[in-house]
Amino acid sequence: MSNWLEHSVQVEVPVPIETVWELWSDLEKMPEWMKWIDSVKISDQDPELSVWKFASGRFAFDWRSRITRMVDRQLIQWESVDGLPNQGAIRFYDRRDSSIVRLTISYAIPGIIGTLMDNLFLGDLVESTLQADLERFRDYAQQYNS
């Protein structure tokens, strides 16, 4: 049995929502600001399906993910269909000349090991990495918008 661990982070991006949405919804560009994502490839047969490669040091994982819900300039929700069990959502909030981007990710780790790892170090590591990713996205969006 697996335990699902969830982490949420957010950042304010001083860029209009249209630009933020355009940049984030191009999933194949995510490795430019997400440290552990090595590549994202959208399926030629199904644009809702993508193959993700996660790499950090000696660890590498692949998984396929499906977009389960998309609301223009508001929400992209997904879940893995194989490989690393994960799900989440990226939410966008329009603040006129800026945008709030809130990322929530859940992932499964087997049994008590997941809870112990989350309590000891994993949760802090994941949240700090995700926060740094969003801050890199903010910088990326600002450069793009200039």
C-alpha positions as a Markdown table, in Angstrom:
| # | Residue | x | y | z |
|---|---|---|---|---|
| 1 | Met | 0.0 | 0.0 | 0.0 |
| 2 | Ser | 1.2 | 3.5 | -0.9 |
| 3 | Asn | 1.0 | 6.7 | 1.0 |
| 4 | Trp | 0.3 | 9.8 | -1.1 |
| 5 | Leu | 2.3 | 12.8 | -0.1 |
| 6 | Glu | 1.2 | 16.3 | -1.2 |
| 7 | His | 3.1 | 19.6 | -1.5 |
| 8 | Ser | 2.0 | 23.0 | -2.6 |
| 9 | Val | 4.0 | 26.1 | -3.5 |
| 10 | Gln | 3.1 | 29.4 | -5.1 |
| 11 | Val | 4.8 | 32.5 | -6.6 |
| 12 | Glu | 3.6 | 35.9 | -7.9 |
| 13 | Val | 4.8 | 36.5 | -11.4 |
| 14 | Pro | 4.8 | 40.2 | -12.5 |
| 15 | Val | 3.5 | 39.2 | -15.9 |
| 16 | Pro | 0.0 | 39.2 | -17.4 |
| 17 | Ile | -2.0 | 36.0 | -17.1 |
| 18 | Glu | -2.0 | 35.5 | -20.9 |
| 19 | Thr | 1.8 | 35.2 | -21.0 |
| 20 | Val | 2.0 | 33.0 | -17.9 |
| 21 | Trp | -0.6 | 30.7 | -19.4 |
| 22 | Glu | 1.1 | 30.6 | -22.8 |
| 23 | Leu | 4.5 | 29.7 | -21.3 |
| 24 | Trp | 3.3 | 27.1 | -18.8 |
| 25 | Ser | 0.9 | 25.3 | -21.1 |
| 26 | Asp | 3.8 | 24.5 | -23.4 |
| 27 | Leu | 4.8 | 21.5 | -21.4 |
| 28 | Glu | 7.8 | 20.6 | -23.5 |
| 29 | Lys | 9.5 | 23.8 | -22.3 |
| 30 | Met | 9.2 | 22.9 | -18.6 |
| 31 | Pro | 12.8 | 21.6 | -18.3 |
| 32 | Glu | 13.9 | 25.2 | -18.8 |
| 33 | Trp | 12.7 | 26.1 | -15.3 |
| 34 | Met | 12.0 | 22.8 | -13.6 |
| 35 | Lys | 15.3 | 21.5 | -12.2 |
| 36 | Trp | 14.6 | 17.8 | -12.0 |
| 37 | Ile | 12.6 | 17.5 | -15.2 |
| 38 | Asp | 14.9 | 16.3 | -17.9 |
| 39 | Ser | 12.4 | 16.2 | -20.7 |
| 40 | Val | 8.7 | 16.3 | -21.6 |
| 41 | Lys | 7.4 | 15.0 | -24.9 |
| 42 | Ile | 3.8 | 15.4 | -26.0 |
| 43 | Ser | 2.3 | 12.3 | -27.7 |
| 44 | Asp | 1.7 | 12.7 | -31.5 |
| 45 | Gln | -1.4 | 10.6 | -31.2 |
| 46 | Asp | -3.0 | 12.2 | -28.1 |
| 47 | Pro | -2.1 | 15.8 | -27.1 |
| 48 | Glu | -3.5 | 15.2 | -23.6 |
| 49 | Leu | -0.8 | 12.5 | -23.1 |
| 50 | Ser | 2.9 | 13.3 | -22.4 |
| 51 | Val | 6.0 | 11.3 | -21.5 |
| 52 | Trp | 8.1 | 12.8 | -18.6 |
| 53 | Lys | 11.7 | 12.1 | -17.7 |
| 54 | Phe | 12.8 | 13.0 | -14.2 |
| 55 | Ala | 16.5 | 13.0 | -13.4 |
| 56 | Ser | 18.5 | 14.0 | -10.4 |
| 57 | Gly | 22.0 | 12.6 | -9.8 |
| 58 | Arg | 21.8 | 8.8 | -10.0 |
| 59 | Phe | 18.0 | 8.7 | -10.0 |
| 60 | Ala | 16.0 | 8.7 | -13.2 |
| 61 | Phe | 12.3 | 7.9 | -13.7 |
| 62 | Asp | 10.0 | 8.0 | -16.7 |
| 63 | Trp | 6.2 | 8.2 | -16.6 |
| 64 | Arg | 3.3 | 9.0 | -18.8 |
| 65 | Ser | 0.9 | 11.6 | -17.7 |
| 66 | Arg | -2.6 | 12.6 | -18.9 |
| 67 | Ile | -4.1 | 16.0 | -18.6 |
| 68 | Thr | -7.4 | 15.4 | -16.8 |
| 69 | Arg | -8.8 | 18.9 | -16.8 |
| 70 | Met | -7.8 | 22.2 | -18.4 |
| 71 | Val | -9.5 | 25.5 | -17.9 |
| 72 | Asp | -8.0 | 28.3 | -20.1 |
| 73 | Arg | -5.9 | 30.7 | -18.0 |
| 74 | Gln | -7.0 | 29.0 | -14.8 |
| 75 | Leu | -6.1 | 25.4 | -14.4 |
| 76 | Ile | -4.1 | 22.4 | -15.7 |
| 77 | Gln | -4.8 | 19.2 | -13.8 |
| 78 | Trp | -3.0 | 15.9 | -14.5 |
| 79 | Glu | -2.4 | 12.3 | -13.3 |
| 80 | Ser | 0.2 | 9.7 | -14.2 |
| 81 | Val | -1.1 | 6.7 | -16.2 |
| 82 | Asp | 2.1 | 4.6 | -15.6 |
| 83 | Gly | 5.5 | 4.8 | -14.1 |
| 84 | Leu | 6.0 | 7.2 | -11.1 |
| 85 | Pro | 2.6 | 7.6 | -9.5 |
| 86 | Asn | 1.8 | 11.3 | -9.3 |
| 87 | Gln | -1.0 | 13.8 | -9.8 |
| 88 | Gly | -1.4 | 17.5 | -9.4 |
| 89 | Ala | -2.6 | 20.8 | -10.6 |
| 90 | Ile | -1.2 | 24.1 | -11.6 |
| 91 | Arg | -3.6 | 27.0 | -10.9 |
| 92 | Phe | -3.3 | 30.5 | -12.3 |
| 93 | Tyr | -4.9 | 33.6 | -10.6 |
| 94 | Asp | -5.1 | 36.8 | -12.6 |
| 95 | Arg | -4.1 | 39.9 | -10.7 |
| 96 | Arg | -4.4 | 42.3 | -13.7 |
| 97 | Asp | -0.7 | 43.1 | -14.3 |
| 98 | Ser | 0.6 | 40.1 | -12.5 |
| 99 | Ser | -0.4 | 36.5 | -11.9 |
| 100 | Ile | -0.3 | 34.0 | -9.0 |
| 101 | Val | 0.9 | 30.6 | -10.0 |
| 102 | Arg | 0.1 | 27.8 | -7.5 |
| 103 | Leu | 1.5 | 24.3 | -8.0 |
| 104 | Thr | 0.2 | 21.3 | -6.1 |
| 105 | Ile | 1.9 | 17.9 | -6.6 |
| 106 | Ser | 1.0 | 14.5 | -5.0 |
| 107 | Tyr | 3.1 | 11.4 | -5.4 |
| 108 | Ala | 2.9 | 7.9 | -4.0 |
| 109 | Ile | 5.7 | 6.2 | -1.9 |
| 110 | Pro | 5.2 | 2.7 | -0.5 |
| 111 | Gly | 3.9 | 2.3 | 3.0 |
| 112 | Ile | 5.6 | 3.7 | 6.1 |
| 113 | Ile | 8.8 | 4.4 | 4.2 |
| 114 | Gly | 7.1 | 7.3 | 2.5 |
| 115 | Thr | 5.8 | 8.8 | 5.7 |
| 116 | Leu | 9.2 | 8.5 | 7.4 |
| 117 | Met | 11.0 | 10.0 | 4.4 |
| 118 | Asp | 8.6 | 12.9 | 4.2 |
| 119 | Asn | 8.9 | 13.6 | 7.9 |
| 120 | Leu | 12.7 | 13.4 | 7.9 |
| 121 | Phe | 13.7 | 15.2 | 4.8 |
| 122 | Leu | 11.8 | 14.5 | 1.6 |
| 123 | Gly | 9.0 | 16.9 | 2.2 |
| 124 | Asp | 11.3 | 19.8 | 2.8 |
| 125 | Leu | 13.5 | 18.9 | -0.2 |
| 126 | Val | 10.5 | 18.6 | -2.6 |
| 127 | Glu | 8.9 | 21.8 | -1.4 |
| 128 | Ser | 12.1 | 23.8 | -1.6 |
| 129 | Thr | 12.8 | 22.4 | -5.1 |
| 130 | Leu | 9.3 | 23.2 | -6.3 |
| 131 | Gln | 9.5 | 26.7 | -4.9 |
| 132 | Ala | 12.9 | 27.2 | -6.6 |
| 133 | Asp | 11.3 | 25.9 | -9.9 |
| 134 | Leu | 8.5 | 28.4 | -9.6 |
| 135 | Glu | 10.9 | 31.2 | -8.9 |
| 136 | Arg | 12.9 | 30.2 | -12.1 |
| 137 | Phe | 9.6 | 30.2 | -14.0 |
| 138 | Arg | 8.9 | 33.8 | -12.7 |
| 139 | Asp | 12.3 | 34.9 | -13.9 |
| 140 | Tyr | 11.8 | 33.1 | -17.3 |
| 141 | Ala | 8.4 | 34.7 | -17.7 |
| 142 | Gln | 9.8 | 38.2 | -16.9 |
| 143 | Gln | 12.5 | 37.7 | -19.5 |
| 144 | Tyr | 10.0 | 36.4 | -22.1 |
| 145 | Asn | 7.7 | 39.4 | -21.4 |
| 146 | Ser | 10.5 | 42.0 | -21.7 |
